[in-house]
């Protein structure tokens, strides 16, 4: 594999994707924009209702005295970087990237020079960059939402962020990134197998939805232990949440059982690599003249 | 209608028959491709010389597109080998940067992401081919194919002819030594066809690019190509200089009656006559004509007139493939 050829594949895919404003908007900007708008609206409504209730009860509001920590907002933004909305809307970019060449019959234009492995890896690298862009956009949105909270409630802003916070931030950020890329691998495999943009969009959505159901009420119905091999291996979303809780527990609780994190890591790794390997194997033997 | 076709003299560039044809730019050996029980290519051995314009002809299903797809590494042959510019074709590209840049292609009517402009498509594919973004190069090729005014329009609004032009520009953006064009004039209007013909000819004559094209428009092929290969059912049935092939492919115009009987006799003899007014056009080699006359007379047919008329690539094609091509003018 030549680095030069892979770089050409990455550059050309990135150039093409950035020309597709709709795909970039929906996969990168839409969720953060919605988060900011939704957050500000929520704060305004909450303030109005709280003031109303305080006035009726004759109780003075004390919320303004509590500072808003921007450092915490950073960690929350990193932790929420792979939330359900981002995963779903990232599928638009993933499907465009992975199935676009089938949709527009353009593989024949790019496959004569570069190896098929490079063509796929170029797309995967660009998807990783797209995921990074979406996470940065969400982090900025999280930051804006936190500042808006402080402004709406007239609370002071602080920035407390120590070494431990920085470590958690980096780990959460990486974990969210891995989760987005892993989820988008389903789009890659589906696109390669079906040559369909719509399938690349909807199959991962349905699989993800089914997995989230199984990870919730489904666990009890199936009689699976959330910390068992079956649940961890078959439900990458559960594995992601397990790792996330290990990095930054929402509430302090008992230590996780031995080997659980390994199961979660194996799950995310397998759900990333197996679809990629499958897509590469299938793509390598695919007749690209029948698009 | 055939006799109404106004065939321009074949333009053969100076030197087209000399040293430029000495070395092969494409060579296939026993190339076979099967799809299930269908043999799209059947042991095709072909040598395409460097330089000039080379036409690959054949009726639908002859295997032209399959051949091109194998040459471009889009599909694997079932058997045999294809060598392009000295290197064996490997599916999925071989990572041979220099060789890939030396070859450009356009297979059928190209399609592009509709949200991109013509200029963006060229920049995108230049990048994919490892070329640095060079606005001057992009502008030059847009101008060469007549798309300067449409350069910044999204391709979703392009006509088929404009897409064809853009496809040709893409094939040429790397300034290759070899260009493979599948039906380059498909969907174009007559002025567009003429411009494309001029462009293809200039690629060979001015830029020294070897052009290999497939087309159903035999008149265009006759006008633009130096050599042709005629394929039928996956096999090579004829190959040579266009001028040489035409010299051997004359047709006989028979004024004889009754015409139904003439056609019936021709059918029995395995020939395909085409009725043209009160006459029949017969495509047969000259030496076989006396035998045909005897057979007709023995069947009680009166021959008023028998005349050899000017040959063209179409008559050669019909003879070699056994198919009847309806001229564009009456389609």
Interface residues (C-beta under 8 A of the other chain):
Chain A: X1 X2 X4 X5 X8 X9 X11 X12 X15 X16 X19 X20 X21 X22 X100 X104 X105 X106 X108 X109 X110 X111 X112 X113 X114 X115 X116 X117 X118 X284 X287 X288 X289
Chain B: X65 X69 X72 X73 X74 X75 X91 X92 X93 X94 X95 X97 X100 X101 X103 X105 X107 X110 X111 X112 X113 X114 X115 X116 X120 X123 X124 X125 X127 X128 X129 X130 X170
